[in-house]
């Protein structure tokens, strides 16, 4: 049977990590593994994650760096990258164990945790854009066969837009498998920074990246 390696990068995620990991425990019972890669948290993230994962690794901070670190230690045939504030609520993950040969990577739809109607619009547009463009975002739970991930040499080691860069490399092999099953992801970014401001910022960052602005500069704008 194929095995999943669920790789979760963390940095000061004590508020969300337990809820996310608890929902993944049935996968551990079926011999899949959970790898948490911490980037130097100063809160209780590591202490809380330790009993709920199979491997707790430490690396330099940065999602690309952390996810590549986790992939290096993964023993499963399928790598599944999840954010610490993303929750898997159903058994829809089982489709990952039977990926078609022509689609060795893909992503899920997302549902944002916010209750306001605007979040339904945002998530719908994100899912539609991703399917049309073949570009997946990190909170959509990107999955990829380990063989293909190694072939493209993993995530580019950049501080931002690593998910877009990875998707572009994977697209040279196939279009993504766009699953209609949903992952619940936190809407805290929009709620904390403002919905309109966050949407404008993300679109500006994507546009700047598309025209060649360096990710290092984009990371400063994002922060």
C-alpha positions in Angstrom: 0.0 0.0 0.0 1.2 3.5 -0.8 2.1 5.7 2.2 1.5 9.4 2.7 4.0 11.6 4.3 2.2 14.7 5.6 4.7 17.6 5.9 3.7 20.6 8.0 6.0 23.6 8.4 5.5 25.6 11.6 6.6 28.8 13.2 4.8 30.0 16.4 1.6 28.0 15.6 0.6 27.0 19.1 -2.8 28.4 18.6 -3.6 26.1 15.7 -1.3 23.1 15.6 -3.1 20.8 18.0 -6.5 21.1 16.3 -4.9 20.4 12.9 -2.8 17.5 14.0 -5.6 15.8 16.0 -7.7 15.5 12.8 -4.8 13.7 11.1 -4.4 11.0 13.8 -6.6 8.5 11.8 -3.9 8.6 9.1 -1.2 7.6 11.6 -3.4 4.7 12.6 -3.3 3.6 8.9 0.5 3.7 8.9 0.9 7.1 7.2 3.3 9.5 8.7 3.1 13.1 9.9 6.3 15.2 9.8 6.3 18.6 11.5 9.2 20.9 10.6 9.6 23.8 13.0 11.5 27.0 12.0 12.5 28.1 15.5 9.2 28.8 17.3 9.4 30.8 20.5 6.0 29.5 21.8 4.9 26.0 22.7 4.5 24.8 19.1 7.1 22.0 19.4 5.9 20.8 22.8 2.3 20.6 21.6 3.2 18.9 18.3 5.6 16.3 19.6 3.1 13.7 20.8 0.9 14.2 17.7 3.5 13.6 14.9 5.9 10.9 13.9 8.9 13.2 13.3 9.5 16.6 14.8 12.3 18.3 12.8 14.0 21.6 13.1 15.4 23.7 10.3 16.0 27.3 9.4 12.9 29.4 9.1 11.2 29.6 5.7 8.4 27.5 4.3 10.4 26.3 1.3 13.4 25.3 3.5 11.2 23.6 6.0 9.2 21.7 3.5 12.3 20.5 1.7 13.7 19.4 5.0 10.6 17.4 5.7 10.6 15.8 2.3 14.2 14.7 2.8 13.1 12.7 5.8 9.8 11.4 4.4 9.4 7.7 3.9 6.1 7.8 2.0 5.6 7.6 -1.7 3.2 10.6 -1.7 4.2 13.9 -0.2 1.3 16.1 1.1 2.2 19.6 2.2 -0.2 21.2 4.7 -0.2 24.5 6.5 -0.4 24.4 10.3 -3.7 26.2 10.3 -5.3 23.9 7.7 -7.7 21.2 8.8 -8.5 17.9 7.1 -12.1 17.0 8.0 -13.0 14.0 5.9 -11.6 10.8 4.3 -11.1 12.6 0.9 -7.4 12.2 1.3 -7.7 8.5 0.3 -7.8 9.6 -3.4 -4.1 10.5 -3.0 -3.3 6.8 -2.7 -4.5 6.2 -6.3 -3.1 9.1 -8.3 -3.4 8.5 -12.1 -0.1 8.1 -13.9 -0.8 11.2 -15.9 -1.5 13.4 -12.9 1.2 12.9 -10.2 0.5 16.1 -8.4 -2.4 18.4 -7.5 -4.3 20.3 -4.9 -7.6 20.5 -3.0 -10.2 23.2 -3.0 -10.1 25.4 0.1 -12.8 26.7 2.4 -12.0 29.7 4.5 -13.0 29.6 8.2 -14.6 33.0 8.2 -18.4 33.1 8.2 -18.9 36.3 6.3 -20.3 36.0 2.7 -17.3 37.7 1.3 -15.2 34.7 2.3 -17.4 32.4 0.2 -16.6 34.7 -2.8 -12.8 34.7 -2.0 -12.5 30.9 -1.7 -14.6 30.4 -4.9 -12.3 32.7 -6.9 -9.2 31.1 -5.4 -10.3 27.6 -6.4 -11.5 28.7 -9.8 -8.3 30.6 -10.6 -6.1 27.7 -9.4 -7.9 25.2 -11.6 -7.8 27.5 -14.7 -4.1 28.5 -14.3 -2.7 25.2 -13.0 -1.1 27.1 -10.2 -1.7 25.9 -6.6 -1.3 27.8 -3.4 0.2 26.4 -0.2 -3.0 26.4 1.7 -4.7 24.2 -0.9 -2.7 21.2 0.4 -0.3 20.5 -2.5 0.4 16.8 -3.0 3.0 15.2 -5.3 4.7 11.9 -5.7 8.1 11.8 -4.0 9.7 10.6 -7.3 8.5 13.6 -9.2 9.3 16.0 -6.3 12.9 14.7 -6.3 13.1 14.9 -10.0 12.3 18.7 -10.0 14.6 19.1 -6.9 11.8 20.2 -4.6 10.7 23.7 -3.7 12.9 26.5 -4.9 14.7 28.0 -1.9 13.0 31.4 -2.0 11.3 33.3 0.9 8.0 33.8 -0.8 6.0 32.5 -3.8 7.6 29.1 -3.3 4.2 27.4 -4.1 3.8 29.3 -7.4 7.4 28.4 -8.3 6.8 24.7 -7.5 3.6 24.6 -9.5 5.3 26.0 -12.5 8.0 23.4 -12.4 5.4 20.6 -11.9 3.3 21.9 -14.8 6.1 21.0 -17.2 5.2 17.3 -16.4 1.5 17.5 -16.1 -1.5 19.7 -15.2 -2.5 19.4 -11.6 -5.2 17.1 -10.4 -7.7 19.6 -9.0 -9.8 17.9 -6.3 -13.2 19.3 -5.5 -12.8 18.0 -1.9 -12.2 20.9 0.5 -9.7 21.7 3.2 -10.6 24.2 5.9 -8.0 26.9 6.2 -7.9 29.9 8.6 -9.1 33.2 7.3 -7.0 35.0 10.0 -4.8 36.8 7.5 -7.8 38.6 5.9 -9.4 39.2 9.3 -6.3 40.7 10.9 -5.1 42.8 8.0 -8.4 43.7 6.4 -10.1 41.9 3.5 -9.7 44.5 0.8 -6.1 45.3 1.8 -5.1 41.6 1.8 -6.6 40.9 -1.6 -4.9 43.9 -3.1 -1.6 43.0 -1.5 -1.7 39.4 -2.7 -2.6 40.3 -6.3 0.1 43.0 -6.3 2.7 40.4 -5.1 1.7 37.9 -7.7 1.8 40.6 -10.5 5.3 41.7 -9.3 6.5 38.2 -9.2 5.2 37.5 -12.7 7.2 40.4 -14.1 10.4 39.3 -12.4 10.6 41.1 -9.1 12.8 39.1 -6.7 11.1 37.1 -4.0 13.4 38.6 -1.4 11.9 42.0 -2.1 8.4 40.6 -2.2 8.9 39.0 1.2 9.7 42.4 2.7 6.5 43.8 1.2 4.5 40.9 2.5 5.7 41.4 6.0 
